[in-house]
Amino acid sequence: MENVLLILNAGSSSLKFAIYGADPTATGPAAQAEYRGGIEAIGGVARFRVSHAAAPLIERDIAAANHARALQVVLDWLDSQHPGLRLRAAGHRVVHGGADFSQPVRVDSQVMAALERLIPLSPLHQPHNLGAIRALAELRPELPQIACFDTAFHHTLPPVARNFALPAEYAERGIRRYGFHGLSYAHIAEVLPDYLGTAAEGRVVVAHLGNGASLCAMLARRSVETSMSFTPLDGIPMGSRCGALDPGVLLYLQREEGMSLAQLDELLNHRCGLLGASGISGDVRTLLASAEPRAAEALALFAYRVAQAIAAHAVALQGLDALVFTAGIGEHAAPLRAPICRHLAWLGVTLDESANQRHGPLLSDPASAVSAWAIPTDEERVIARHTWDLSKPN
């Protein structure tokens, strides 16, 4: 491995990465990441971990006061593992591309300026995504960097799905439904024919269920509806985010309980969802293992809301041919997939219980009118492919 692509996903106190081989004689990046890893608790006692071929390789505490130092640790480790290695380009997950960026783009000063103007639309994610780009530019100024957007996949939303029922002047100022988790949906759209064959071009709802969770209705593998909208707060409940909420609740909390914007932000993003409903945890694994009644109640609420939203997305498709579960909960939590599918039995979803326990990939009974699947997502692979394409020499 002499040529590689570095794929980065920067959070507020974390940095996830993947390393893909990039043989210049090949037609694309390696099919699988050579290494995956991350640095957590940046700014405190940071933890550096790396796996190779899914096997743990490194796990140790490091000094990483900021993302720049965390990036330097990754680059130093990579250089020590492979002396003489050539880093061809870096690809970044950037949450918000706004109305203008419908495709991945090579980053330059004009692109950075445009992405910085989008920070108010994604204040919890965008600053950290862009911070990693700036830090890497200082460490490796000649390295091409590619921004890949979570919003881009949803640029195919029709106006009826894209617009809020607000005065038109607000839409002109960028207040509209954007959708997120687009890199995950792009991967599922790409691999759907491998699982569904020609049915991949039909009416498919994909449930990306993780700590952050959303749905996407696809027709001919293009997004026509999605549950997240102006921000990643909307839609179905998540680990600690509320999902869809009567806006009157916010007015009440401000007017009657005197909550500030900062307090509301903290509440809606960090104290709601499964965590808020259970009072125990936002982690499905913890709730499934708990004997507390509130844990079961929170999981039942989650399953009900997800099923309700899937049915609503079927409206956008005028029916449903296939349901796909993906991401951490979607791929691994059989006890949650089962009640979601039971809620949708009237829509034609019939689960095969033994297949569900095996995690599929086909989860439904052969006689089911709607097929159900568990398909792994791979956002890093999507970023790697775009990074390869946009870093080719002219």
VOTI-418271 format. One line per 10 residues: their letters; for each residue x, y, z of C-alpha. Coordinates in steps of 0.05 Angstrom, whole numbers, m for minus. Each point is the difference from the previous one (the first is absolute). Last residue first. Example, Ala and Ser with C-alpha at 12.3 -4.5 7.8 and 13.67 -1.06 7.14 Angstrom:
# VOTI-418271
SA	273/m21/143 | m27/m69/13
This chain:
# VOTI-418271
NPKSLDWTHR	m118/338/m295 | 25/m45/56 | m56/m39/34 | m20/29/68 | m74/8/m16 | m13/m72/m19 | 40/m31/56 | m32/46/52 | m68/m18/m27 | 14/m75/7
AIVREEDTPI	30/10/70 | m60/40/23 | m47/m55/m22 | 44/m53/34 | 0/41/64 | m76/1/1 | m3/m75/3 | m70/m27/16 | m16/m71/16 | m65/m28/m28
AWASVASAPD	m56/m29/43 | m59/m16/m45 | m76/m1/m4 | m40/m22/m61 | m70/27/m7 | m55/m48/m22 | 29/m52/48 | m6/m71/m26 | 75/m14/5 | m3/24/73
SLLPGHRQNA	40/63/13 | 69/12/29 | 45/m9/m61 | 71/20/20 | m18/m28/48 | 19/19/71 | 0/m73/23 | m54/18/51 | m40/32/m56 | 7/m62/m43
SEDLTVGLWA	m28/m41/58 | m59/47/8 | m18/3/m74 | m36/67/m1 | m63/14/m40 | m5/71/m28 | m62/11/m42 | m23/69/21 | m46/m29/53 | 60/m36/29
LHRCIPARLP	35/67/11 | m6/3/76 | 27/m71/1 | 60/24/m41 | 18/53/51 | m12/m50/56 | 51/m49/m31 | 54/50/m20 | 8/20/72 | 15/m69/29
AAHEGIGATF	44/m14/m61 | 47/57/18 | 62/m11/m45 | m7/31/m69 | m53/52/15 | 28/18/68 | 71/12/m25 | m14/25/m71 | m50/m32/m49 | m71/m27/m6
VLADLGQLAV	m30/m6/m69 | m75/m4/m17 | m22/m23/m68 | m58/6/m49 | m40/56/32 | m59/41/m24 | m14/68/m30 | 74/18/9 | m12/65/38 | m55/m35/39
AHAAIAQAVR	49/m57/17 | 39/53/37 | m58/10/47 | m2/m75/14 | 74/1/16 | m13/59/47 | m52/m39/40 | 46/m60/3 | 57/43/27 | m46/34/50
YAFLALAEAA	m27/m67/25 | 68/m32/6 | 28/60/39 | m60/3/47 | 7/m75/14 | 74/10/14 | m15/56/49 | m54/m42/35 | 46/m59/6 | 53/43/33
RPEASALLTR	m53/33/44 | m20/m68/27 | 71/m12/28 | 26/m70/m15 | 57/28/m41 | 39/m40/m52 | m40/28/m59 | 9/70/29 | 76/m6/4 | 5/m27/m71
VDGSIGSAGL	m46/55/m25 | 47/54/26 | m35/65/18 | 2/m19/73 | m40/m2/65 | m53/54/4 | m38/m43/m50 | m35/54/m40 | 57/50/7 | 56/m48/m19
LGCRHNLLED	m41/m31/m56 | m11/68/m31 | 12/61/44 | 57/26/43 | 56/17/m49 | m27/33/m63 | m68/27/22 | 19/17/72 | 68/31/m15 | m29/43/m56
LQALSMGEER	m58/21/45 | 48/21/55 | 42/40/m49 | m62/34/m28 | m20/19/70 | m55/m34/40 | m48/46/37 | m47/m54/23 | m65/30/m25 | 21/39/m61
QLYLLVGPDL	62/m38/m23 | m25/m69/17 | m69/17/m29 | 29/26/m65 | 43/m63/m6 | m60/m45/13 | m39/39/m53 | 50/m24/m51 | m34/m69/7 | 58/m48/m3
AGCRSGMPIG	31/m45/m53 | 64/m33/23 | 21/10/73 | 75/m11/m4 | 36/m42/52 | 4/m69/m32 | m50/16/m54 | m75/14/m7 | m26/2/m73 | m1/62/m43
DLPTFSMSTE	33/67/15 | 62/15/41 | 48/m11/m58 | m16/70/m24 | m44/30/m55 | m30/m68/m15 | 11/m69/29 | m54/m49/m21 | 16/m9/m74 | m40/1/m64
VSRRALMACL	14/m9/m75 | 72/m24/4 | 24/m38/m61 | 9/m75/m6 | m53/m6/m55 | m48/25/54 | 31/8/68 | m34/20/66 | 51/18/52 | m4/m9/75
SAGNGLHAVV	40/29/58 | 39/m17/62 | 59/28/39 | 21/m48/54 | m12/m50/m56 | m59/m19/m44 | 6/16/m74 | m67/m25/m23 | m4/m7/m75 | m68/2/m34
VRGEAATGLY	m2/m31/m70 | m50/7/m58 | 30/m31/m62 | 68/4/m35 | 30/m49/51 | m54/m49/m22 | 45/m16/m60 | 47/m39/45 | m17/10/74 | 66/m18/34
DPLVEAIHAY	55/19/m50 | m47/50/m31 | m2/38/66 | 76/10/3 | 3/71/m28 | m64/24/32 | 25/m25/68 | 65/37/m9 | m35/65/m20 | m46/m8/60
SLGHFGYRRI	59/m2/47 | 32/61/m33 | m68/36/3 | m7/m7/76 | m35/68/m4 | m62/35/m29 | m4/70/m28 | m70/25/17 | m6/75/m9 | 23/65/33
GREAYEAPLA	51/25/m50 | m16/74/0 | m44/m8/m62 | m38/m54/39 | m13/53/53 | m27/50/m51 | m49/m52/m25 | m42/5/63 | 2/m67/38 | m34/m66/m15
FNRAVPPLTH	69/m33/m5 | 28/m21/m68 | 43/m59/m21 | m52/m55/m4 | m49/38/m45 | 59/31/m37 | 25/m69/m22 | 60/m28/38 | 57/m15/m49 | 49/42/41
HFATDFCAIQ	m6/m53/54 | 65/m36/m16 | 39/65/10 | m20/12/73 | 52/m45/32 | 54/35/m40 | 68/m23/m25 | 57/50/5 | 65/m19/m36 | 70/20/22
PLEPRLEALA	61/1/m46 | 65/m2/41 | 48/57/m15 | m10/35/68 | 12/m63/41 | 0/20/73 | m33/68/m9 | m50/m27/m50 | m14/m58/48 | m20/49/54
RIAGLNHPQH	m45/40/m47 | m36/m62/m25 | m9/m26/71 | m29/67/22 | m49/m3/m58 | m32/m64/26 | 3/27/71 | m34/66/m17 | m53/m37/m42 | m25/m48/53
LPSLPILREL	m36/33/58 | m12/66/m35 | m34/m31/m60 | m41/53/m36 | 38/57/35 | 65/m30/m26 | m23/7/m73 | 41/63/m12 | 62/m40/19 | m15/m46/m58
AAMVQSDVRV	0/57/m50 | 66/27/27 | 31/m69/m3 | m22/m9/m72 | 31/67/m19 | 66/m18/36 | 5/m67/m35 | m30/m68/14 | m13/m50/m55 | m74/m12/m4
PQSFDAGGHV	m51/m55/13 | m66/11/m35 | m65/39/14 | 37/59/31 | m43/61/m12 | m61/m6/45 | 38/m15/63 | 59/m47/1 | m8/m19/73 | 29/m60/36
VRHGAARLRL	71/m1/m27 | 31/m69/m2 | 71/11/m22 | 45/m31/m53 | 75/5/2 | 46/m8/m60 | 59/m40/m28 | 38/m15/64 | 63/m32/m26 | 33/m54/44
GPHQSDLWDL	75/1/5 | 0/m31/69 | m66/m38/12 | m16/m11/73 | 42/58/24 | m31/48/m52 | m70/m22/20 | 14/10/74 | 28/69/m13 | m60/18/m43
VVQLARAHNA	m50/m24/52 | 36/36/57 | 5/64/m41 | m75/m3/m12 | m12/m4/75 | 46/60/11 | m39/40/m51 | m65/m23/31 | 18/29/68 | 34/m16/66
AAIDREILPA	21/m69/m23 | 46/m36/49 | m9/m75/m9 | m33/m59/35 | 6/m67/m34 | m36/m49/m45 | 36/m29/m60 | m13/m60/m46 | m70/m23/13 | m24/m48/m55
AAHSVRFRAV	m51/24/m51 | 50/m9/m57 | 47/47/37 | m26/39/60 | 25/65/30 | m13/34/66 | 24/65/31 | m32/22/66 | 6/73/21 | 8/21/72
GGIAEIGGRY	m33/68/m9 | m3/47/m59 | m17/m56/m48 | m43/m50/37 | 2/m51/m56 | 50/m14/m55 | m20/m47/m55 | 14/m61/m40 | m7/m38/m65 | 56/m32/m40
EAQAAPGTAT	6/m33/m68 | m69/23/m19 | m36/m46/m47 | m13/2/m75 | 67/34/m13 | m7/67/m35 | m17/5/m73 | 20/m19/m70 | 67/m29/21 | 70/18/m27
PDAGYIAFKL	7/57/50 | m9/m48/58 | m42/37/51 | m5/m42/63 | m52/25/48 | 13/27/70 | m59/15/46 | m8/55/52 | m43/22/58 | 18/63/38
SSSGANLILL	m34/17/65 | m13/58/47 | m50/42/m40 | m2/m49/m58 | 47/m11/m59 | m12/m53/m53 | 63/m12/m41 | 20/m45/m59 | 74/m3/m16 | 14/m28/m69
VNEM	61/m43/m12 | 59/m13/m47 | 57/m48/19 | m38/m61/26
